[in-house]
Structure formats: C-alpha cells, structure tokens
Amino acid sequence: MTSKQLGQVPSLFPHIKKEWWKDAYKELYLWTDGDCVEDPTLTEAESAALLQIPTVQKLFSSPPPPSGSSIKVLDLCCGQGRHSIHLAKQFPTVHFHGIDQSVYLLGLAKQRAEKAGVTGNTKFEAGDARCLSFPAREYDLVMLMGNSFGHGSRDDDLNLLCEAHRVLKPGGVLVIDYVDGDWMRENATASGWEWLGKDHFIPGQDGKPVLALRERELSPDGNCLASREIVLDLAGGSDAVLQDLFYAVQLYGMNEMQYLLSRAGLRVLESEGKQISAPVPDGQNQGAAQDMGMMEHRQLVVAQKPDSSLSGLDLQDEDTYIHPHVSQSRDKIKGRLLRATGPIQAGAVVIADAPYALVPTVPPDRNDALLCSNLLCRRRVPLGHGERCPNSCVQDIIWCNAHCQAADQARHDYECAWLKHHAAEIRQEHSEEDFAMLWIIIRMLAGWHLELELNANKDTPEQTHLQWSDRFNRGWSAIEAMLGSQDIWPAHTVQRWRGLVDKYLCVQDPLFPFQSGVDTDFIVTLICKEESNTFGLYNAVTGPRETQPERGLSYGLGCYPRATMANHSCDPNLQHGPDGRGRMVMTATRDIAAGEECFIAYFDMTVHSSLEARRRRTRDLFNFTCDCARCLREAEGAAELKA
C-alpha cells in the first residue's frame, strides 16, 4: 500500500496520469470512500431515487415483452456492483450487466452477487465505457452512478455518451450521477481532511488511526478540478503514507451537460432530474463526512434516446466507433489516409468499423461457424444452429434466429435467387475467391438500393448526428469515396473481371436483382474498389512485425469504408482484426503523437517477414512496392553490405 512521498508541488495538473482511475479503484478506495460507497443505506437510498424517476419507474413496472426477452440494464463503471446487485434482488426478471476497468472491484461484485443469490440476472465484466463491445440498440436502461462521469477528457465524456446512445434501444433511458459543476466552481475548497473512522470496510484493518488529506486546484478555465489525496496511517512509522494519488474530474453545469447530451443524440428530460447532496454526518462520528469532495453536491440527469432518432441508414453507422483524435487526410501520392489530430495512447481503440457488406469466405462444409447474414448482427453461428433460408439458396446463408432473419429479409431478397442459380457454378468453374468477390458486390449493391428506397420515402427521418459523422462519410457516399479505379489494376485482371460481370452480374440477366442505375463498367469499377479496400476476417489479429501468431485462413470478407483508409507499413502503429460481431477493430500498439499517420499491416508478416517477401506481397496483391521507413532502412542496409 506504500507510495513514494512527493512533497509539495506548485500545481497538481502535471502529476495526473492518463487514465488515473486504473490506479485508484483498488482496495484502498473502499477505505477512503467507504462511508459513501460501502454504506448499504446510501445504496438503498440512491436506488430508490433511481426508481422514482418516472421513465425508469415505468420501465421496471412494465410487463415482460411478448417475445419473452427480459429488460436489459447496462451499469457503466459499476465498481463493486452495489446498485445492480441491490436492484437485481428487487427485480429478478430484469438482467443487469455491469462493466468496469477495476479488476479488484469486479471481483467483489461477482462475490457479492453470488452471496446475494443474483448470479442468474447479473453479469460483471471488464470493459471500457468509451468503447463498448455490445451491439447497437441492446439495452433499455444505461446507468452511470456513483460520480464516475468526467474522469477522462471532455472528448472521452462525449465518446461515452455516444456509446450509451448507440447501445440504447430507441426510447431507452440514460441516467447519470455527476459532479454539479456550477456548484463546485463556486464552493470547492482548496484543501480538506477527514478521519476515516473506525469502519474501514477492509477486513483486518479495523481500529487503525487513518487520516485522508486532500488538496484541490481548479483549472484556469474552470472546466476541470484536480485533486491530490494523501492517506496516512498515523501508526505506520516509516510506511505512514498509504497513498499519494493525483486525479481530476471534468466539471459540467446543467446547460453544458444538456449540450453534451444533445451532441450525442440524447434528449434531456429536465423534469426528471434532481440534485443529490452528500450524506449528513451523524453526531457520533463527525469526521466521517467532513470532506466529501466530489460527492458533496451532484446532479442526477435523465436523458432519452428518441424513438424516431434512427433511420434505416443509421442502424449500421451507429455501430461504428472512431477515436476523436483520428481524422482522414490526403496525400498527393498515397491518396486518403488516417492521421492522428491529437495524442492517442497505446492500447486505445482507434477505429471499430461496422461493415457495409460482409460475406463468409470458407465453404460451410469446411467451416466450424458461419457469419450471421443479418448485417446488424454479424455474429458467428456454429454449424447445426440458427435459421436457414426457406428457399435453400446456399448453405452459406444462416441467421442466429428468427429475429435476425426477419431483420435481414429485405436485403436477402436481393441476393436469394441469384445465389441459388449462380453460386454452385461460380465455385465449380472459377474459385471460392471469385464467388466471394461477386457475392460481396451483390451485397454492396443491395445496401445501396435499400438506401435509395429509404431516401425516396418522405417519412424517413433525417440521419442522427454521430460522434464521427463530421469527419467521415456514411452509407453509399463512403463507398463512392473509396479509391480503386480500373487504371491501377493490370489490364488482363480487369478484363477477367469484366468477363465475370458479363456472365454473372449482367443487367440482361433476369436473376440479376438490379435492373437500373448500373452497367458493366459501373460494376467493374466497383469490383476494383472492392478488391482495393476489403479486409479478410481472421481468428488472429494482424499486427506489427513478427510479434503476432500466424493468423491462418480467413473466414470472412468485409467492406469497411472507414477502416480502409489506413495505409500499409511494415512497421505499423496499429494492429487490426475483427471483434465478435464482425467490426474491424484497429488498436494502437504504441503511443501515437498528434500529426502522425496511422498505419496497419496489409498482410501477415509472420509469413512474409523478409524485405523481399514483403515487397513481393505488396506488388502482387496491392500493385505497389512498399517504401515504408522499415523497408527503406533494410534496403539501405542490404545495399551497404553489398558495397
């Protein structure tokens, strides 16, 4: 528990670590904040306040939906799960899902859920609220209690709210308990202290004379409050300093919070919010609440995802996450690229891109799992499970369940007859690769035509604003913006593709589902774009140098309009691979500075490791000779050896 003693510092802000909370929420947290976060009467009172919110009350009192699926609640930054566990005991048919980044607190949550007998309707796991791994429109209620909002940057806060919007069902509710910024700016004290009292909430530590000393500093713009907390064991001798923690919280007044929520597409329900004050200390233990700090005056804000906020064009896009410090740029030679506009920390998700179109690439008789054909699901479905096409078009078509099948029916109608008539012949007379290429073109065109149908409907609502939509294209416009003209491909390759189009994607073919708006040249150009920009889906990530395991054979092919902007380097700063729902996730492998280009490796460098092999790979598959920094350095070294 000991920590190096730093002494007095002129300003707290330089000493605040990035993601400081990863060091803060451990065992000592229950000691310093136990009077708030370990008091069952306070948890009961906060849960009761939550249930008094009219929209939440209506949700919990509603009968189960006809489908039999339970109400789902996402508890962000759940800590030791105190709210979820308390509510789970009251509502055994409601499912509570808690995520947090503290392994210690999650362990407590699981132990306490088991002790309370609520493991059947609770789940606790590690996760980052700024980049959730859950599908869109999954939860009826998202709650963020216990003053856990504002721990990161203001961009982090917007990302969190955008992610909450994404995973909420239309009409779903978000409840946040956060520091009252207006009050804190006026009333924050420069310092404070408290005896931690006789109840330390840590077994075996009762009776120790422990003192918490706190120092605070408001940023010049008033937007952030930094704190330093030194915890002293007065009987500890040379190990008296148990903790010396620097941390900060972003401050928002109510108007600022409303604006932030509106940017995320959420509507504040002003009449349902309320103020929360710190617990009043009892007469027997005046020190227990002498310095409540951030907990002293809080706001409970309630926001709702509008029922009409999503058009059909949004359902896919809202599944995409893009780091706020990433934008597209352009180079005279490379064309489009991804560039960091601000610092990106190692391990951060840079892009989690939902595909515009996706197809399986391994024949079902050689595949242990197929991809759900519902483009809003994309999970892998084990053989022997799921729903099949009633027309028996191809065995590659499968849906998780009847719900996914119904949701995908309009898109599948475009491909069903074409697959049934042409799939076997293409595979037998050409190759699996050609079949996947032509099939994904069909699915890309299907997506485009569904967009045209929605845009022609005057009742279709306008697209909702997404956190990244002012930086990147959406829908078919993103496909049109992809690079990949016929000129960059060898003439014999383009001619072969043209022959496939004339035979299998011809507008004169009555089975071809698109009889207007396209011709052979249009489709050949689209193939050039697809071949230049699609990603294979592998069971292992594709990463820097030779540090990754071999990724093996691909099981899918996807068109990812935003992720495809990342250019190749043999020394990339990103690794990439699909998540459990077919999004292409790119993660920083090191700190990336503002202004740096974001690179991926286009191929498996565990297989193609030498300079010659790598350059051969880029020439054969991507029509360029790699001149990244690593290749140039190795080429110069080889030339010097020859000299």
VOGU-3710 file (C-alpha; in Angstrom, 3 decimals, decimal comma):
1> mtskqlgqvp> 0,000/0,000/0,000  3,003/2,295/0,322  3,714/5,015/-2,212  6,672/7,297/-2,767  6,252/10,618/-0,992  6,491/13,515/-3,446  6,199/16,568/-1,183  4,567/19,855/-2,064  4,054/20,636/-5,769  3,287/24,030/-7,380
11> slfphikkew> 0,442/22,583/-9,486  -1,465/19,326/-9,352  -2,245/19,030/-13,056  1,217/17,923/-14,321  1,125/14,951/-11,936  -2,197/13,488/-13,090  -1,606/10,279/-15,019  -3,578/9,345/-18,093  -6,363/7,020/-17,036  -5,500/7,649/-13,400
21> wkdaykelyl> -8,538/5,645/-12,304  -6,763/2,406/-13,135  -4,523/3,047/-10,113  -7,247/4,481/-7,896  -10,033/1,923/-7,664  -8,366/-0,789/-5,659  -8,615/-1,928/-2,047  -7,732/1,458/-0,573  -10,667/3,047/-2,408  -13,055/1,224/-0,080
31> wtdgdcvedp> -11,108/2,626/2,842  -11,136/6,259/1,714  -14,639/6,312/0,197  -16,322/3,547/2,131  -18,525/5,973/4,036  -20,258/6,635/0,689  -19,796/3,569/-1,465  -20,000/0,826/1,167  -22,929/2,102/3,209  -25,952/-0,091/2,360
41> tlteaesaal> -28,395/2,590/3,476  -26,935/5,019/0,936  -27,051/2,420/-1,831  -30,672/1,754/-0,937  -31,473/5,476/-0,999  -29,742/6,014/-4,360  -31,508/3,004/-5,859  -34,829/4,293/-4,543  -34,136/7,684/-6,143  -33,435/5,907/-9,417
51> lqiptvqklf> -36,741/4,038/-9,232  -38,613/7,276/-8,551  -37,628/8,636/-11,968  -40,880/8,340/-13,975  -39,354/6,810/-17,120  -37,346/4,309/-15,055  -40,348/3,528/-12,881  -42,437/2,868/-15,992  -39,743/0,614/-17,420  -39,445/-1,540/-14,296
61> ssppppsgss> -43,203/-1,773/-13,786  -43,947/-2,785/-17,374  -44,925/-6,409/-18,052  -42,325/-8,534/-19,846  -42,400/-8,091/-23,635  -44,274/-10,733/-25,669  -41,027/-12,051/-27,076  -40,075/-13,216/-23,601  -36,818/-11,244/-23,614  -36,083/-9,502/-20,334
71> ikvldlccgq> -35,450/-5,832/-19,722  -31,711/-5,166/-20,010  -29,811/-2,650/-17,882  -26,197/-1,637/-18,533  -24,364/-0,402/-15,428  -21,358/1,616/-16,633  -18,392/1,965/-14,261  -20,258/-0,390/-11,950  -17,470/-0,730/-9,369  -18,375/-3,398/-6,831
81> grhsihlakq> -21,841/-3,652/-8,387  -23,731/-2,151/-5,476  -26,608/-0,651/-7,496  -27,018/-3,597/-9,868  -26,980/-6,165/-7,064  -29,446/-4,189/-4,948  -31,852/-3,771/-7,879  -31,372/-7,333/-9,107  -32,758/-8,624/-5,809  -35,866/-6,485/-6,285
91> fptvhfhgid> -36,351/-7,293/-9,974  -35,351/-10,907/-10,670  -36,686/-10,794/-14,262  -34,514/-7,797/-15,196  -30,988/-8,515/-16,421  -28,207/-6,251/-15,095  -24,879/-6,069/-16,934  -22,057/-4,210/-15,183  -18,721/-3,183/-16,698  -15,714/-1,566/-15,057
101> qsvyllglak> -11,946/-1,325/-15,509  -11,106/-2,285/-11,921  -10,363/-5,991/-11,662  -10,449/-5,720/-7,874  -13,921/-4,157/-7,713  -15,282/-6,537/-10,352  -14,081/-9,442/-8,235  -16,017/-8,044/-5,281  -19,090/-7,574/-7,469  -19,053/-11,216/-8,541
111> qraekagvtg> -18,572/-12,439/-4,966  -21,386/-10,266/-3,671  -23,738/-11,220/-6,493  -23,210/-14,871/-5,630  -23,781/-14,192/-1,932  -26,966/-12,247/-2,737  -28,239/-15,040/-4,983  -28,495/-12,888/-8,116  -25,946/-14,518/-10,423  -28,826/-15,544/-12,667
121> ntkfeagdar> -29,718/-11,978/-13,624  -26,398/-10,160/-13,169  -23,162/-10,206/-15,110  -19,978/-8,293/-14,333  -17,029/-7,999/-16,705  -14,138/-5,756/-17,652  -14,874/-3,097/-20,229  -14,269/0,494/-21,291  -17,358/2,719/-21,296  -15,810/4,813/-24,086
131> clsfpareyd> -15,725/1,878/-26,495  -18,334/-0,744/-25,715  -18,229/-4,179/-27,308  -22,012/-4,596/-27,275  -24,340/-4,398/-30,277  -26,403/-1,327/-31,045  -29,912/-0,985/-29,574  -29,290/-3,653/-26,929  -30,265/-2,015/-23,607  -33,416/-0,457/-22,180
141> lvmlmgnsfg> -31,568/1,487/-19,478  -27,965/2,647/-19,148  -26,952/3,966/-15,737  -23,744/5,631/-14,609  -23,961/6,095/-10,857  -21,519/6,890/-8,070  -19,967/10,020/-9,575  -17,978/8,156/-12,239  -18,586/10,595/-15,109  -15,908/13,074/-16,172
151> hgsrdddlnl> -12,843/11,086/-15,144  -11,155/11,414/-18,536  -11,034/14,208/-21,105  -14,064/16,033/-22,467  -13,674/14,012/-25,671  -13,768/10,872/-23,519  -17,031/12,078/-21,996  -18,596/12,677/-25,405  -17,438/9,253/-26,567  -19,026/7,660/-23,518
161> lceahrvlkp> -22,346/9,389/-24,207  -22,224/8,457/-27,901  -21,602/4,841/-26,937  -24,513/4,979/-24,478  -26,705/6,327/-27,287  -25,540/3,550/-29,589  -26,328/0,662/-27,242  -29,658/2,084/-26,051  -32,829/0,943/-27,724  -34,955/3,714/-29,266
171> ggvlvidyvd> -36,867/5,170/-26,339  -34,241/3,850/-23,914  -33,115/5,906/-20,933  -29,705/7,082/-19,696  -29,286/8,118/-16,042  -26,059/9,792/-14,910  -24,999/10,939/-11,463  -22,265/13,569/-11,952  -20,485/16,405/-10,140  -22,524/19,622/-10,118
181> gdwmrenata> -20,004/21,776/-11,973  -21,692/25,106/-11,305  -21,805/24,453/-7,562  -18,265/23,069/-7,436  -16,767/26,089/-9,228  -18,218/28,362/-6,573  -17,724/26,201/-3,498  -14,732/23,916/-3,995  -12,314/24,211/-1,096  -8,561/24,352/-1,640
191> sgwewlgkdh> -7,991/21,598/0,893  -9,765/19,260/3,237  -9,270/16,283/5,503  -11,173/13,528/7,227  -10,607/10,773/9,725  -11,546/7,574/8,007  -13,243/6,415/11,186  -13,438/3,052/12,853  -15,215/1,318/9,945  -12,641/0,920/7,216
201> fipgqdgkpv> -14,570/-1,624/5,109  -11,387/-3,667/4,699  -11,231/-6,867/6,778  -8,461/-6,879/9,362  -7,827/-3,133/9,237  -10,305/-2,007/11,909  -9,027/0,376/14,553  -6,147/1,933/12,632  -5,853/5,731/13,043  -6,033/6,738/9,366
211> lalrerelsp> -6,250/10,267/8,012  -7,034/11,435/4,454  -5,586/14,815/3,427  -6,827/16,420/0,209  -5,662/19,352/-1,885  -7,597/20,771/-4,862  -6,907/23,050/-7,810  -9,379/24,465/-10,313  -8,126/24,803/-13,891  -7,889/28,394/-15,226
221> dgnclasrei> -10,922/27,858/-17,487  -12,931/26,351/-14,647  -13,606/23,166/-16,601  -11,593/20,719/-14,521  -10,960/20,180/-10,825  -7,706/18,445/-9,910  -7,226/16,785/-6,543  -4,464/15,181/-4,565  -5,280/12,672/-1,843  -2,659/11,572/0,677
231> vldlaggsda> -3,738/8,802/3,035  -1,723/8,484/6,234  -1,565/5,662/8,757  -0,622/7,615/11,863  0,719/4,459/13,480  2,555/3,331/10,364  6,010/4,673/11,130  8,160/4,771/8,003  5,271/3,355/5,970  2,862/6,066/7,074
241> vlqdlfyavq> 1,941/7,151/3,508  -0,549/4,576/2,262  -1,484/6,514/-0,868  -0,497/9,655/-2,748  -2,970/9,945/-5,609  -3,431/12,744/-8,144  -6,720/12,751/-10,036  -9,115/15,093/-11,845  -12,766/15,391/-12,807  -14,290/17,402/-15,644
251> lygmnemqyl> -16,882/19,925/-14,441  -20,189/20,493/-16,221  -23,015/22,827/-15,350  -26,505/21,747/-16,293  -26,511/23,750/-19,535  -23,148/22,278/-20,522  -24,381/18,780/-19,757  -27,525/19,276/-21,821  -25,418/20,423/-24,764  -23,097/17,428/-24,438
261> lsraglrvle> -26,027/15,008/-24,310  -27,651/16,640/-27,330  -24,420/16,219/-29,306  -24,675/12,502/-28,578  -28,259/12,433/-29,882  -29,898/12,204/-26,444  -32,784/14,351/-25,208  -32,658/15,571/-21,607  -35,831/15,011/-19,589  -35,474/18,103/-17,422
271> segkqisapv> -38,444/17,389/-15,183  -36,995/14,012/-14,144  -33,566/15,155/-12,959  -32,717/16,110/-9,406  -29,925/17,268/-7,135  -28,089/14,848/-4,859  -26,369/16,018/-1,698  -23,759/14,276/0,403  -24,920/12,290/3,441  -25,193/14,306/6,621
281> pdgqnqgaaq> -22,672/13,161/9,247  -24,140/11,729/12,412  -23,355/13,209/15,778  -21,210/10,301/16,881  -18,759/10,389/14,007  -18,320/13,969/12,871  -15,226/13,116/10,845  -16,942/10,599/8,598  -18,217/13,212/6,194  -16,046/16,219/6,959
291> dmgmmehrql> -14,647/16,375/3,436  -16,992/14,864/0,865  -15,167/16,478/-2,066  -16,710/15,486/-5,394  -19,567/13,675/-3,680  -20,775/16,747/-1,812  -23,107/18,176/-4,455  -24,160/16,200/-7,514  -26,753/16,211/-10,267  -28,842/13,290/-11,431
301> vvaqkpdssl> -29,598/13,842/-15,111  -32,039/11,750/-17,145  -31,862/11,591/-20,937  -33,687/9,538/-23,529  -32,856/8,195/-26,943  -35,717/9,411/-29,151  -37,848/6,744/-30,799  -37,518/8,489/-34,152  -33,816/9,261/-33,946  -32,793/6,431/-36,238
311> sgldlqdedt> -33,484/5,995/-39,893  -32,604/2,725/-41,548  -29,372/4,330/-42,721  -28,244/4,897/-39,145  -28,535/1,342/-37,866  -25,219/0,312/-39,385  -23,355/3,556/-38,878  -24,150/3,845/-35,195  -22,317/0,556/-34,632  -19,079/2,276/-35,690
321> yihphvsqsr> -16,689/3,915/-33,213  -13,898/6,292/-34,255  -11,436/7,843/-31,816  -11,967/11,619/-31,505  -8,287/12,218/-32,323  -8,460/10,483/-35,709  -9,422/12,107/-38,978  -8,937/11,442/-42,662  -6,322/13,322/-44,619  -4,954/13,216/-48,147
331> dkikgrllra> -1,513/12,765/-49,674  -0,588/13,512/-53,296  0,865/10,037/-53,761  -0,984/7,825/-51,280  -4,386/9,437/-51,601  -6,544/9,087/-48,491  -5,014/8,251/-45,137  -5,748/8,277/-41,416  -3,957/10,845/-39,277  -3,884/11,483/-35,546
341> tgpiqagavv> -5,093/15,001/-34,773  -4,189/14,621/-31,100  -2,294/12,152/-28,911  -3,522/8,549/-28,902  -2,421/6,295/-26,085  -1,077/2,779/-26,643  -3,894/0,270/-26,344  -6,608/2,743/-27,353  -9,166/1,667/-29,931  -8,661/3,920/-32,945
351> iadapyalvp> -11,477/2,564/-35,107  -14,120/-0,112/-34,649  -15,769/-0,020/-38,070  -19,019/-1,789/-38,926  -19,008/-3,312/-42,427  -21,084/-2,000/-45,305  -21,161/-5,548/-46,634  -19,836/-8,868/-45,352  -19,697/-12,431/-46,703  -18,282/-15,737/-45,408
361> tvppdrndal> -15,249/-16,998/-47,332  -14,918/-20,621/-46,237  -17,319/-23,216/-47,659  -19,777/-24,354/-44,973  -18,557/-27,947/-45,142  -15,082/-26,738/-44,066  -16,202/-24,093/-41,557  -16,934/-24,583/-37,870  -19,022/-21,402/-37,807  -20,753/-19,203/-40,378
371> lcsnllcrrr> -21,455/-15,480/-40,161  -24,993/-14,406/-39,327  -26,287/-12,849/-42,550  -28,049/-10,055/-40,666  -25,709/-7,121/-41,266  -26,698/-5,614/-37,920  -25,635/-8,792/-36,086  -22,707/-10,491/-37,881  -22,006/-13,000/-35,110  -20,531/-16,392/-35,944
381> vplghgercp> -23,164/-19,117/-35,810  -21,921/-22,674/-35,131  -22,919/-25,330/-37,630  -26,115/-27,061/-36,642  -27,584/-23,906/-35,138  -29,538/-20,948/-36,465  -32,147/-20,381/-39,162  -31,695/-21,356/-42,814  -33,131/-19,779/-45,944  -36,537/-21,376/-46,681
391> nscvqdiiwc> -35,656/-21,254/-50,395  -32,441/-23,238/-49,779  -30,434/-20,756/-51,841  -26,986/-21,684/-50,430  -25,798/-23,318/-47,233  -23,632/-20,259/-46,519  -26,762/-18,291/-45,587  -27,630/-18,545/-41,909  -29,192/-16,334/-39,249  -28,834/-16,548/-35,477
401> nahcqaadqa> -32,584/-16,762/-35,008  -35,923/-15,763/-36,487  -35,427/-12,170/-35,337  -32,179/-11,803/-37,305  -33,804/-13,463/-40,303  -36,736/-11,031/-40,279  -34,434/-8,027/-39,830  -32,344/-9,117/-42,833  -35,142/-10,216/-45,152  -35,299/-7,050/-47,278
411> rhdyecawlk> -31,584/-7,257/-48,057  -31,592/-11,021/-48,575  -34,410/-10,709/-51,111  -31,918/-9,031/-53,443  -29,494/-11,969/-53,388  -31,564/-15,112/-52,833  -32,440/-16,088/-56,417  -29,016/-15,026/-57,711  -27,259/-17,223/-55,139  -29,470/-20,217/-55,825
421> hhaaeirqeh> -28,850/-20,071/-59,560  -25,186/-18,981/-59,787  -23,293/-19,913/-56,593  -22,500/-23,544/-57,381  -21,422/-22,776/-60,948  -19,090/-19,932/-59,927  -17,451/-22,129/-57,303  -17,008/-25,072/-59,664  -15,931/-23,226/-62,815  -13,945/-20,432/-61,177
431> seedfamlwi> -12,965/-20,290/-57,495  -14,107/-19,593/-53,952  -12,315/-16,240/-54,191  -14,282/-15,238/-57,297  -17,535/-16,298/-55,659  -16,796/-14,204/-52,545  -15,870/-11,221/-54,721  -19,068/-11,351/-56,783  -21,243/-12,061/-53,750  -19,956/-9,072/-51,786
441> iirmlagwhl> -20,621/-6,888/-54,845  -24,242/-8,110/-54,788  -24,468/-7,236/-51,100  -22,894/-3,805/-51,613  -25,419/-3,046/-54,348  -28,220/-4,317/-52,120  -27,158/-1,892/-49,403  -27,136/0,954/-51,912  -30,617/0,162/-53,220  -32,016/-0,095/-49,706
451> elelnankdt> -30,617/3,394/-49,077  -32,291/4,675/-52,251  -35,607/3,203/-51,153  -35,335/4,822/-47,726  -34,362/8,190/-49,179  -37,342/8,056/-51,527  -39,649/7,635/-48,536  -40,630/11,107/-47,340  -41,418/9,705/-43,888  -37,846/8,522/-43,346
461> peqthlqwsd> -36,327/10,631/-40,528  -33,110/12,533/-41,061  -29,889/10,826/-40,095  -28,898/11,340/-36,489  -25,591/13,029/-35,727  -22,842/10,619/-34,766  -19,643/11,444/-32,912  -17,619/10,902/-36,098  -20,045/11,894/-38,866  -18,473/15,322/-39,404
471> rfnrgwsaie> -15,116/13,652/-40,163  -16,040/10,602/-42,268  -18,592/9,698/-44,924  -21,504/7,385/-44,228  -23,515/4,918/-46,274  -23,061/4,667/-50,033  -21,239/8,002/-50,160  -18,428/6,284/-48,228  -18,300/3,563/-50,901  -18,192/6,150/-53,678
481> amlgsqdiwp> -15,277/7,872/-51,928  -13,155/4,701/-51,865  -10,159/4,695/-54,191  -9,716/1,927/-56,742  -10,121/2,834/-60,408  -9,640/0,391/-63,280  -6,385/2,160/-64,198  -4,469/0,882/-61,158  -5,065/-2,788/-61,990  -3,339/-4,833/-64,725
491> ahtvqrwrgl> -5,350/-4,862/-67,940  -5,637/-8,669/-68,009  -7,034/-8,680/-64,453  -9,669/-6,065/-65,281  -10,563/-7,981/-68,432  -11,095/-11,190/-66,460  -13,343/-9,365/-64,003  -15,278/-7,896/-66,915  -15,905/-11,412/-68,208  -17,269/-12,476/-64,813
501> vdkylcvqdp> -19,538/-9,429/-64,737  -20,857/-10,108/-68,233  -21,727/-13,660/-67,229  -22,968/-13,330/-63,644  -23,751/-9,666/-62,937  -25,295/-8,682/-66,241  -28,314/-6,382/-66,251  -29,809/-8,508/-69,046  -29,894/-11,499/-66,691  -33,404/-11,614/-65,141
511> lfpfqsgvdt> -31,868/-13,077/-61,970  -29,625/-10,035/-61,536  -31,585/-8,007/-58,976  -30,509/-4,523/-60,098  -32,056/-3,594/-63,418  -31,427/0,161/-63,360  -28,682/2,572/-62,382  -25,827/0,179/-63,156  -23,978/-1,134/-66,185  -20,968/-3,355/-66,785
521> dfivtlicke> -18,440/-0,547/-66,473  -20,006/0,646/-63,205  -19,804/-2,835/-61,692  -16,235/-3,470/-62,885  -15,167/-0,192/-61,269  -16,958/-1,250/-58,083  -15,007/-4,529/-58,157  -11,771/-2,538/-58,462  -12,771/-0,593/-55,358  -13,771/-3,738/-53,506
531> esntfglyna> -10,516/-5,521/-54,330  -8,529/-2,465/-53,218  -10,360/-1,889/-49,960  -11,884/-5,022/-48,433  -10,490/-6,839/-45,399  -10,229/-10,539/-44,695  -11,515/-11,682/-41,311  -9,079/-13,875/-39,372  -9,081/-15,522/-35,963  -5,857/-13,706/-35,000
541> vtgpretqpe> -5,014/-10,023/-35,231  -2,701/-8,648/-37,891  -0,052/-6,677/-36,097  3,391/-5,120/-36,098  6,404/-7,009/-37,326  6,667/-10,674/-36,412  5,296/-10,399/-32,867  1,863/-11,847/-33,676  0,883/-15,503/-34,158  0,072/-16,626/-37,680
551> rglsyglgcy> -3,457/-15,531/-38,461  -4,337/-18,586/-40,559  -7,151/-18,740/-43,118  -9,796/-16,067/-43,403  -13,397/-16,886/-42,564  -14,973/-13,725/-43,974  -14,573/-10,794/-46,340  -15,812/-7,345/-45,361  -16,032/-3,865/-46,822  -15,135/-1,363/-44,076
561> pratmanhsc> -15,405/2,176/-45,523  -13,583/3,997/-42,706  -11,006/1,410/-41,673  -9,847/1,021/-45,264  -8,270/4,483/-45,156  -5,388/3,134/-43,059  -2,353/2,703/-45,299  0,227/-0,058/-45,111  3,538/-0,034/-43,285  5,810/-2,942/-42,429
571> dpnlqhgpdg> 6,277/-1,233/-39,064  2,650/-0,305/-38,277  1,454/1,549/-35,209  -1,924/-0,219/-35,294  -2,972/-3,843/-35,092  -6,300/-4,885/-36,533  -8,746/-7,739/-36,509  -12,474/-8,456/-36,228  -14,324/-8,419/-32,940  -17,066/-10,880/-32,038
581> rgrmvmtatr> -19,582/-9,028/-34,172  -17,556/-8,554/-37,310  -16,432/-4,968/-36,716  -12,894/-4,248/-37,877  -11,123/-3,049/-34,738  -7,848/-1,145/-35,008  -5,874/-0,647/-31,799  -2,788/1,496/-31,179  0,265/-0,667/-30,452  2,228/2,302/-29,124
591> diaageecfi> 1,618/5,934/-28,235  0,800/7,913/-31,384  1,608/11,617/-31,426  -0,541/14,316/-32,970  0,234/14,612/-36,677  1,392/11,012/-37,130  -0,159/8,839/-39,809  -1,925/5,704/-38,592  -0,646/2,551/-40,344  -1,681/-1,093/-40,449
601> ayfdmtvhss> -0,011/-4,145/-41,997  -1,888/-5,323/-45,082  -0,717/-8,916/-44,689  0,564/-11,447/-42,180  4,195/-10,551/-41,519  4,777/-13,761/-39,595  4,590/-15,446/-43,010  6,054/-12,674/-45,187  8,865/-11,413/-42,965  11,868/-10,619/-45,168
611> learrrrtrd> 12,214/-7,402/-47,160  11,981/-9,313/-50,436  8,897/-11,269/-49,329  7,111/-8,177/-48,060  7,740/-6,155/-51,203  6,702/-9,085/-53,378  3,459/-9,273/-51,417  2,598/-5,593/-51,879  3,410/-5,777/-55,608  1,405/-8,945/-56,257
621> lfnftcdcar> -1,692/-8,100/-54,223  -1,780/-4,322/-53,949  0,066/-3,027/-57,031  2,774/-1,028/-55,244  6,284/-1,551/-53,942  6,461/-0,778/-50,250  8,758/2,112/-49,367  7,838/2,436/-45,713  10,524/3,519/-43,244  11,330/-0,077/-42,328
631> clreaegaae> 11,702/-1,211/-45,948  13,883/1,771/-46,856  16,075/1,197/-43,814  16,509/-2,510/-44,586  17,118/-1,813/-48,284  19,848/0,690/-47,422  21,417/-1,813/-45,050  21,399/-4,507/-47,733  22,962/-2,114/-50,255  25,744/-1,204/-47,825
641> lka> 26,515/-4,880/-47,247  26,802/-5,476/-50,997  29,083/-2,465/-51,339
//
